[in-house]
Amino acid sequence: MQVVKERIKTVRDKEGRRETCKEQLRRMCKDIADSISEPLKRTDGEKGEKRAETASDWMDGVYDIRYIVDREKRYYSAELLVAGGGPTVWVNLNTKEVEGYWGCDRVIEPFIDNLGLDEYCEEMYG
């Protein structure tokens, strides 16, 4: 299995200062939250037509899924690991927040599930 890690881009402000780790983490979490709230348009490989990104498309980049179930093992929600090995980023479908951790820094970014990730995970859970 090939794991492709997204590079963290170094951004400089107007004075030429580099972003702090927390600023990089905040930008990363905001980008992830925005990709769920405002799905991208993708080009369909077969027809060449533009289409909205689906939950299935988005889930291709997920490393791990933690299912949250009730005591009768019925699906309640899920947490999706979307980055690890430096910054660790979870998409929490229960709280509708992207949770980022990097060293002692913690960032929370809210999102609206316009992709239907929660329904997709419930269907995958079975």
ABEGO torsion letter per residue (X at the ends): XBBBBBBBBBBBBAAGBBBBAAAAAAAAAAAAAAAAABBBBBBBAAAGBBBBBBAAAAAAABABBBBBBBAAGBBABBBBBABBGBBBBBBBAAAGBBBBBBEABBBBBBBBBAAGAAAAAAAAAX
